[in-house]
């Protein structure tokens, strides 16, 4: 294959733009915010589950408190009635009075036990409500942080997209100055290996970084300036310049 030296040199511009495109594409795919958002999504899911669990616990404690209050109300009312009956002295039957007195003592013990339980449950409810409120506040704070990271991600993606669009247009303009057959060869090598062409610089192929052996250097030196040569080691296009060491 033949191409004028100037046309081969344009491949170096295309190759440099392709390198920058690869960097921009890699940067876009590996924004730090993307990894952080994955971690935050896990945290958000776990925290949401914790908020639901704590809300359920707080609701259960509230129901328990309501049940105790429901049991206390009739017990207190019955105690009040029984004590009023005893104080009124209207019971002349000794057996009935004794039974009523025993019931009063039982009600007092029952009410005392319920009130003790009520105090414990009230403390449990206070703790449960606080735990739920703390977790929900943490969730809201996490949501704010996620929104901040999302904004940073979107800005990073937009910047990378602008760079990619600019570089893509730049490559299109550069490739327009390369003969179709040479560009086809370059694109094939670039797609296959990630690098399509590189300079021959002081006897070293810059595509693979290996020194070109003496025999090939002689062959390259003897080849016409318009001959397209390839590295024997990596098979990529070698572009000769004044600093090739020929």
C-alpha positions as CSV (number, residue, x, y, z in Angstrom):
1,X,0.0,0.0,0.0
2,X,1.2,3.5,-0.8
3,X,0.3,6.9,0.6
4,X,2.1,10.2,0.6
5,X,4.2,11.0,3.7
6,X,1.9,13.9,4.6
7,X,-1.1,11.5,4.4
8,X,0.6,9.0,6.7
9,X,1.5,11.8,9.1
10,X,-2.2,12.6,9.4
11,X,-2.7,9.1,10.8
12,X,-0.7,10.3,13.8
13,X,-3.2,13.0,14.4
14,X,-6.0,10.5,14.0
15,X,-4.3,8.1,16.4
16,X,-3.8,10.9,19.0
17,X,-7.4,11.8,18.8
18,X,-8.4,8.2,19.1
19,X,-6.3,8.0,22.2
20,X,-8.0,11.0,23.7
21,X,-11.4,9.6,22.7
22,X,-10.6,6.3,24.5
23,X,-9.6,8.3,27.6
24,X,-12.8,10.4,27.5
25,X,-14.9,7.3,27.0
26,X,-13.1,5.5,29.9
27,X,-13.5,8.6,32.1
28,X,-17.2,8.8,31.3
29,X,-17.7,5.1,32.2
30,X,-15.7,5.4,35.4
31,X,-16.8,8.6,37.0
32,X,-16.2,8.3,40.7
33,X,-19.9,9.4,41.3
34,X,-21.1,6.2,39.5
35,X,-19.4,3.9,42.0
36,X,-20.5,6.1,44.9
37,X,-24.1,6.0,43.7
38,X,-24.0,2.2,43.7
39,X,-22.9,2.3,47.3
40,X,-25.4,4.9,48.2
41,X,-28.2,2.9,46.6
42,X,-27.4,0.0,48.8
43,X,-27.3,2.3,51.9
44,X,-30.6,3.9,50.8
45,X,-32.3,0.5,50.4
46,X,-31.0,-0.7,53.8
47,X,-31.9,2.5,55.5
48,X,-35.4,2.5,54.0
49,X,-35.9,-1.1,55.3
50,X,-34.7,0.1,58.7
51,X,-37.1,3.0,58.7
52,X,-40.0,0.7,57.9
53,X,-38.9,-1.7,60.6
54,X,-38.6,1.0,63.2
55,X,-42.0,2.5,62.2
56,X,-43.6,-0.9,62.6
57,X,-42.0,-1.3,66.1
58,X,-43.2,2.2,67.1
59,X,-46.7,1.3,65.9
60,X,-46.6,-1.9,67.8
61,X,-45.6,-0.2,71.0
62,X,-48.3,2.5,70.5
63,X,-50.9,-0.3,70.1
64,X,-49.6,-2.0,73.3
65,X,-49.9,1.4,75.1
66,X,-53.5,1.8,73.8
67,X,-54.4,-1.8,75.0
68,X,-53.1,-1.0,78.5
69,X,-55.1,2.2,78.6
70,X,-58.1,0.3,77.3
71,X,-57.7,-2.1,80.2
72,X,-57.1,0.6,82.8
73,X,-60.2,2.7,82.1
74,X,-62.8,0.1,83.1
75,X,-60.6,-1.1,86.0
76,X,-60.4,2.4,87.4
77,X,-64.1,3.0,86.9
78,X,-65.0,-0.2,88.7
79,X,-62.7,0.6,91.6
80,X,-64.3,4.1,91.9
81,X,-67.8,2.5,92.0
82,X,-66.8,-0.2,94.5
83,X,-65.1,2.3,96.8
84,X,-68.1,4.6,96.6
85,X,-70.4,1.7,97.5
86,X,-68.2,0.8,100.6
87,X,-68.0,4.4,101.7
88,X,-71.7,4.8,101.4
89,X,-72.3,2.0,103.9
90,X,-75.2,0.7,102.1
91,X,-74.1,-2.9,102.2
92,X,-75.4,-4.7,105.3
93,X,-74.5,-8.2,104.2
94,X,-71.1,-9.0,105.7
95,X,-70.3,-11.6,103.1
96,X,-71.1,-9.2,100.2
97,X,-69.0,-6.4,101.9
98,X,-66.1,-8.7,102.3
99,X,-66.3,-9.9,98.7
100,X,-66.5,-6.2,97.5
101,X,-63.5,-5.3,99.7
102,X,-61.4,-8.2,98.3
103,X,-62.4,-7.1,94.8
104,X,-61.2,-3.5,95.6
105,X,-57.8,-4.8,96.7
106,X,-57.6,-7.0,93.5
107,X,-58.5,-4.0,91.4
108,X,-55.9,-1.9,93.1
109,X,-53.2,-4.5,92.4
110,X,-54.4,-4.9,88.9
111,X,-54.4,-1.1,88.3
112,X,-50.9,-0.8,89.9
113,X,-49.6,-3.6,87.6
114,X,-51.1,-2.0,84.6
115,X,-49.7,1.5,85.5
116,X,-46.3,0.0,85.9
117,X,-46.6,-1.6,82.5
118,X,-47.9,1.6,81.1
119,X,-44.8,3.5,82.3
120,X,-42.5,0.9,80.8
121,X,-44.4,1.0,77.5
122,X,-44.4,4.8,77.5
123,X,-40.6,4.7,77.8
124,X,-40.5,2.1,75.1
125,X,-42.7,4.2,72.8
126,X,-40.5,7.3,73.4
127,X,-37.4,5.3,72.5
128,X,-39.1,3.7,69.5
129,X,-40.4,7.1,68.3
130,X,-36.9,8.6,68.7
131,X,-35.2,5.7,66.9
132,X,-37.7,6.0,64.0
133,X,-37.3,9.8,63.8
134,X,-33.5,9.5,63.9
135,X,-33.5,6.9,61.1
136,X,-36.0,8.9,59.0
137,X,-33.9,12.1,59.5
138,X,-30.8,10.1,58.4
139,X,-32.8,8.9,55.3
140,X,-33.6,12.5,54.4
141,X,-30.0,13.5,54.9
142,X,-28.9,10.6,52.7
143,X,-31.4,11.6,50.0
144,X,-29.9,15.1,50.0
145,X,-26.5,13.7,49.6
146,X,-27.6,11.4,46.8
147,X,-29.1,14.4,45.0
148,X,-25.8,16.2,45.3
149,X,-23.9,13.2,43.9
150,X,-26.4,12.8,41.1
151,X,-25.9,16.4,40.1
152,X,-22.1,15.9,40.1
153,X,-22.6,12.7,38.1
154,X,-24.7,14.5,35.5
155,X,-22.2,17.3,35.3
156,X,-19.4,14.8,34.8
157,X,-21.4,13.0,32.1
158,X,-22.2,16.2,30.3
159,X,-18.6,17.3,30.3
160,X,-17.4,13.9,29.0
161,X,-20.1,13.9,26.3
162,X,-19.0,17.4,25.2
163,X,-15.4,16.2,25.0
164,X,-16.4,13.0,23.1
165,X,-18.5,15.0,20.6
166,X,-15.7,17.5,20.1
167,X,-13.1,14.8,19.6
168,X,-15.4,12.8,17.3
169,X,-15.8,15.8,15.1
170,X,-12.1,16.5,15.2
171,X,-11.4,12.9,14.2
172,X,-13.8,13.1,11.3
173,X,-12.1,16.2,10.0
174,X,-8.6,14.6,10.4
175,X,-9.7,11.3,8.8
176,X,-11.0,13.2,5.8
177,X,-7.4,13.9,4.8
178,X,-6.4,10.2,4.9
179,X,-6.8,8.0,1.8
180,X,-9.7,5.6,2.1
181,X,-7.7,2.4,1.8
182,X,-5.1,3.6,4.4
183,X,-7.9,4.7,6.7
184,X,-9.6,1.4,6.4
185,X,-6.4,-0.4,7.3
186,X,-5.9,1.9,10.2
187,X,-9.4,1.5,11.5
188,X,-9.1,-2.3,11.3
189,X,-5.9,-2.3,13.3
190,X,-7.4,0.2,15.8
191,X,-10.5,-1.9,16.3
192,X,-8.4,-5.0,16.7
193,X,-5.7,-3.7,19.0
194,X,-6.8,-0.3,20.3
195,X,-3.9,1.4,18.4
196,X,-3.8,1.6,14.6
197,X,-0.6,3.5,14.0
198,X,2.4,5.0,15.7
199,X,5.6,6.8,15.0
200,X,8.9,5.1,14.3
201,X,11.0,7.2,16.7
202,X,14.7,6.6,16.9
203,X,14.3,3.0,16.0
204,X,11.4,2.3,18.4
205,X,7.8,1.6,17.4
206,X,5.8,3.9,19.6
207,X,2.7,1.7,19.2
208,X,4.2,-1.3,21.1
209,X,7.3,0.3,22.6
210,X,9.7,-2.3,21.1
211,X,12.9,-1.6,19.2
212,X,12.7,-2.4,15.5
213,X,15.3,-4.9,14.6
214,X,18.2,-3.9,12.4
215,X,17.1,-5.9,9.4
216,X,13.7,-4.3,9.3
217,X,15.2,-0.9,9.9
218,X,17.3,-1.4,6.7
219,X,14.2,-2.5,4.8
220,X,12.3,0.6,6.0
221,X,15.2,2.8,5.0
222,X,15.2,1.3,1.6
223,X,11.5,1.6,1.1
224,X,10.0,4.6,-0.8
225,X,8.7,7.5,1.3
226,X,5.2,6.7,0.1
227,X,5.4,3.0,1.1
228,X,3.2,2.2,4.1
229,X,5.2,0.0,6.4
230,X,4.2,-2.0,9.4
231,X,5.9,-3.1,12.6
232,X,6.9,-6.8,12.5
233,X,6.3,-7.1,16.3
234,X,2.8,-5.6,16.6
235,X,1.7,-5.3,13.0
236,X,0.6,-1.7,13.4
237,X,1.4,1.0,10.8
238,X,4.8,2.6,11.4
239,X,4.8,6.3,10.4
240,X,8.2,7.6,9.5
241,X,9.4,11.1,10.5
242,X,12.7,13.0,10.5
243,X,13.3,11.5,14.0
244,X,12.8,7.8,13.0
245,X,16.5,7.1,13.1
246,X,16.8,5.9,9.5
